[in-house]
Amino acid sequence: MQSAETKFNKNSLLLTLRQYNTAVSDMERTILLPSLLRDVPSDEVWDCEAAEESCKDLYENYLMLKAIRTTVECGLVALDGCKAKTNTSVNKTLEPLSETDPEALFHFHLKGLYSVMSNLTEKTHNLTDKYMDIIGIAN
Protein backbone atom coordinates (compact mmCIF):
# COMPACT_ATOMS: atom_id res chain seq x y z
CA MET A 1 0.00 0.00 0.00
CA GLN A 2 1.32 3.44 -0.94
CA SER A 3 1.70 6.16 1.62
CA ALA A 4 -0.33 9.35 1.13
CA GLU A 5 2.81 11.29 0.21
CA THR A 6 3.78 8.98 -2.66
CA LYS A 7 0.59 9.96 -4.50
CA PHE A 8 2.04 13.41 -5.17
CA ASN A 9 4.98 14.45 -7.32
CA LYS A 10 7.95 15.55 -5.19
CA ASN A 11 7.45 19.10 -6.52
CA SER A 12 3.74 19.14 -5.71
CA LEU A 13 2.44 22.07 -3.72
CA LEU A 14 0.04 19.73 -1.93
CA LEU A 15 2.94 17.55 -0.82
CA THR A 16 4.87 20.63 0.33
CA LEU A 17 1.87 21.87 2.33
CA ARG A 18 1.35 18.41 3.82
CA GLN A 19 5.04 18.22 4.82
CA TYR A 20 4.77 21.64 6.48
CA ASN A 21 1.63 20.60 8.33
CA THR A 22 3.34 17.41 9.49
CA ALA A 23 6.44 19.32 10.62
CA VAL A 24 4.32 21.74 12.67
CA SER A 25 2.31 18.87 14.18
CA ASP A 26 5.56 17.11 15.13
CA MET A 27 6.86 20.37 16.58
CA GLU A 28 3.71 20.76 18.71
CA ARG A 29 3.92 17.14 19.95
CA THR A 30 7.61 17.55 20.78
CA ILE A 31 7.50 20.98 22.39
CA LEU A 32 5.52 20.36 25.56
CA LEU A 33 6.66 23.58 27.25
CA PRO A 34 6.82 26.31 24.61
CA SER A 35 7.62 28.85 27.32
CA LEU A 36 11.13 27.34 27.49
CA LEU A 37 11.70 28.96 24.11
CA ARG A 38 11.20 32.48 25.48
CA ASP A 39 14.28 34.68 25.31
CA VAL A 40 16.21 32.02 23.34
CA PRO A 41 17.55 33.85 20.28
CA SER A 42 17.01 32.29 16.91
CA ASP A 43 20.16 31.14 15.13
CA GLU A 44 18.53 31.73 11.76
CA VAL A 45 18.54 34.96 9.83
CA TRP A 46 15.06 35.89 8.64
CA ASP A 47 14.82 37.55 5.25
CA CYS A 48 11.97 39.90 6.10
CA GLU A 49 12.45 42.99 8.27
CA ALA A 50 8.95 42.55 9.70
CA ALA A 51 9.83 39.00 10.74
CA GLU A 52 12.90 40.29 12.57
CA GLU A 53 10.72 42.74 14.48
CA SER A 54 8.04 40.22 15.41
CA CYS A 55 10.12 37.05 15.83
CA LYS A 56 12.86 38.02 18.22
CA ASP A 57 13.09 34.69 20.00
CA LEU A 58 12.26 31.03 19.39
CA TYR A 59 8.94 31.38 21.22
CA GLU A 60 7.81 34.03 18.74
CA ASN A 61 9.02 31.81 15.88
CA TYR A 62 7.03 28.92 17.36
CA LEU A 63 3.86 31.01 17.48
CA MET A 64 4.42 32.31 13.94
CA LEU A 65 4.92 28.81 12.50
CA LYS A 66 1.71 27.61 14.17
CA ALA A 67 -0.21 30.66 12.93
CA ILE A 68 0.95 30.06 9.36
CA ARG A 69 -0.26 26.47 9.55
CA THR A 70 -3.64 27.69 10.80
CA THR A 71 -3.84 30.09 7.86
CA VAL A 72 -2.94 27.30 5.42
CA GLU A 73 -5.65 25.07 6.91
CA CYS A 74 -8.40 27.66 7.52
CA GLY A 75 -7.75 30.43 5.00
CA LEU A 76 -6.75 34.04 5.36
CA VAL A 77 -7.31 35.85 8.61
CA ALA A 78 -7.20 39.58 9.29
CA LEU A 79 -3.67 40.96 9.46
CA ASP A 80 -2.57 43.18 12.30
CA GLY A 81 -1.32 46.72 11.58
CA CYS A 82 2.39 45.90 11.31
CA LYS A 83 1.93 43.00 8.96
CA ALA A 84 -0.65 44.91 6.92
CA LYS A 85 1.92 47.64 6.23
CA THR A 86 4.42 45.05 5.04
CA ASN A 87 1.75 43.37 2.93
CA THR A 88 0.92 46.72 1.29
CA SER A 89 4.54 47.33 0.35
CA VAL A 90 4.81 43.83 -1.13
CA ASN A 91 1.63 44.41 -3.14
CA LYS A 92 3.08 47.66 -4.57
CA THR A 93 6.16 45.82 -5.84
CA LEU A 94 3.94 43.19 -7.48
CA GLU A 95 1.68 45.68 -9.29
CA PRO A 96 3.56 45.36 -12.63
CA LEU A 97 2.94 41.60 -12.48
CA SER A 98 -0.83 42.09 -12.45
CA GLU A 99 -0.70 42.89 -16.17
CA THR A 100 1.27 39.71 -16.92
CA ASP A 101 -0.19 36.65 -18.62
CA PRO A 102 -2.38 34.88 -15.99
CA GLU A 103 -0.69 31.52 -16.53
CA ALA A 104 2.80 33.03 -16.13
CA LEU A 105 1.60 34.88 -13.02
CA PHE A 106 0.21 31.64 -11.59
CA HIS A 107 3.51 29.85 -12.14
CA PHE A 108 5.43 32.75 -10.59
CA HIS A 109 3.31 32.66 -7.43
CA LEU A 110 3.26 28.87 -7.29
CA LYS A 111 7.06 28.74 -7.42
CA GLY A 112 7.25 31.39 -4.69
CA LEU A 113 4.74 29.60 -2.47
CA TYR A 114 6.53 26.29 -2.93
CA SER A 115 9.82 27.94 -1.95
CA VAL A 116 8.33 29.68 1.09
CA MET A 117 6.58 26.54 2.35
CA SER A 118 9.73 24.45 1.94
CA ASN A 119 11.70 27.10 3.82
CA LEU A 120 9.12 27.23 6.62
CA THR A 121 9.14 23.44 6.91
CA GLU A 122 12.93 23.53 7.35
CA LYS A 123 12.62 26.31 9.97
CA THR A 124 10.03 24.22 11.82
CA HIS A 125 12.37 21.22 11.91
CA ASN A 126 15.23 23.45 13.12
CA LEU A 127 13.10 24.95 15.91
CA THR A 128 12.04 21.47 17.06
CA ASP A 129 15.68 20.33 17.09
CA LYS A 130 16.71 23.43 19.06
CA TYR A 131 14.00 22.72 21.65
CA MET A 132 15.24 19.16 22.00
CA ASP A 133 18.77 20.54 22.58
CA ILE A 134 17.39 22.90 25.25
CA ILE A 135 15.73 20.09 27.19
CA GLY A 136 18.73 17.80 26.70
CA ILE A 137 17.34 15.14 24.38
CA ALA A 138 19.62 14.05 21.55
CA ASN A 139 18.03 13.94 18.10
C-alpha positions as CSV (number, residue, x, y, z in Angstrom):
1,M,0.0,0.0,0.0
2,Q,1.3,3.4,-0.9
3,S,1.7,6.2,1.6
4,A,-0.3,9.3,1.1
5,E,2.8,11.3,0.2
6,T,3.8,9.0,-2.7
7,K,0.6,10.0,-4.5
8,F,2.0,13.4,-5.2
9,N,5.0,14.4,-7.3
10,K,7.9,15.6,-5.2
11,N,7.5,19.1,-6.5
12,S,3.7,19.1,-5.7
13,L,2.4,22.1,-3.7
14,L,0.0,19.7,-1.9
15,L,2.9,17.6,-0.8
16,T,4.9,20.6,0.3
17,L,1.9,21.9,2.3
18,R,1.4,18.4,3.8
19,Q,5.0,18.2,4.8
20,Y,4.8,21.6,6.5
21,N,1.6,20.6,8.3
22,T,3.3,17.4,9.5
23,A,6.4,19.3,10.6
24,V,4.3,21.7,12.7
25,S,2.3,18.9,14.2
26,D,5.6,17.1,15.1
27,M,6.9,20.4,16.6
28,E,3.7,20.8,18.7
29,R,3.9,17.1,19.9
30,T,7.6,17.5,20.8
31,I,7.5,21.0,22.4
32,L,5.5,20.4,25.6
33,L,6.7,23.6,27.3
34,P,6.8,26.3,24.6
35,S,7.6,28.8,27.3
36,L,11.1,27.3,27.5
37,L,11.7,29.0,24.1
38,R,11.2,32.5,25.5
39,D,14.3,34.7,25.3
40,V,16.2,32.0,23.3
41,P,17.5,33.8,20.3
42,S,17.0,32.3,16.9
43,D,20.2,31.1,15.1
44,E,18.5,31.7,11.8
45,V,18.5,35.0,9.8
46,W,15.1,35.9,8.6
47,D,14.8,37.6,5.3
48,C,12.0,39.9,6.1
49,E,12.5,43.0,8.3
50,A,9.0,42.5,9.7
51,A,9.8,39.0,10.7
52,E,12.9,40.3,12.6
53,E,10.7,42.7,14.5
54,S,8.0,40.2,15.4
55,C,10.1,37.0,15.8
56,K,12.9,38.0,18.2
57,D,13.1,34.7,20.0
58,L,12.3,31.0,19.4
59,Y,8.9,31.4,21.2
60,E,7.8,34.0,18.7
61,N,9.0,31.8,15.9
62,Y,7.0,28.9,17.4
63,L,3.9,31.0,17.5
64,M,4.4,32.3,13.9
65,L,4.9,28.8,12.5
66,K,1.7,27.6,14.2
67,A,-0.2,30.7,12.9
68,I,0.9,30.1,9.4
69,R,-0.3,26.5,9.6
70,T,-3.6,27.7,10.8
71,T,-3.8,30.1,7.9
72,V,-2.9,27.3,5.4
73,E,-5.7,25.1,6.9
74,C,-8.4,27.7,7.5
75,G,-7.8,30.4,5.0
76,L,-6.7,34.0,5.4
77,V,-7.3,35.8,8.6
78,A,-7.2,39.6,9.3
79,L,-3.7,41.0,9.5
80,D,-2.6,43.2,12.3
81,G,-1.3,46.7,11.6
82,C,2.4,45.9,11.3
83,K,1.9,43.0,9.0
84,A,-0.7,44.9,6.9
85,K,1.9,47.6,6.2
86,T,4.4,45.0,5.0
87,N,1.8,43.4,2.9
88,T,0.9,46.7,1.3
89,S,4.5,47.3,0.4
90,V,4.8,43.8,-1.1
91,N,1.6,44.4,-3.1
92,K,3.1,47.7,-4.6
93,T,6.2,45.8,-5.8
94,L,3.9,43.2,-7.5
95,E,1.7,45.7,-9.3
96,P,3.6,45.4,-12.6
97,L,2.9,41.6,-12.5
98,S,-0.8,42.1,-12.4
99,E,-0.7,42.9,-16.2
100,T,1.3,39.7,-16.9
101,D,-0.2,36.6,-18.6
102,P,-2.4,34.9,-16.0
103,E,-0.7,31.5,-16.5
104,A,2.8,33.0,-16.1
105,L,1.6,34.9,-13.0
106,F,0.2,31.6,-11.6
107,H,3.5,29.8,-12.1
108,F,5.4,32.7,-10.6
109,H,3.3,32.7,-7.4
110,L,3.3,28.9,-7.3
111,K,7.1,28.7,-7.4
112,G,7.2,31.4,-4.7
113,L,4.7,29.6,-2.5
114,Y,6.5,26.3,-2.9
115,S,9.8,27.9,-2.0
116,V,8.3,29.7,1.1
117,M,6.6,26.5,2.4
118,S,9.7,24.4,1.9
119,N,11.7,27.1,3.8
120,L,9.1,27.2,6.6
121,T,9.1,23.4,6.9
122,E,12.9,23.5,7.4
123,K,12.6,26.3,10.0
124,T,10.0,24.2,11.8
125,H,12.4,21.2,11.9
126,N,15.2,23.4,13.1
127,L,13.1,24.9,15.9
128,T,12.0,21.5,17.1
129,D,15.7,20.3,17.1
130,K,16.7,23.4,19.1
131,Y,14.0,22.7,21.7
132,M,15.2,19.2,22.0
133,D,18.8,20.5,22.6
134,I,17.4,22.9,25.2
135,I,15.7,20.1,27.2
136,G,18.7,17.8,26.7
137,I,17.3,15.1,24.4
138,A,19.6,14.0,21.6
139,N,18.0,13.9,18.1
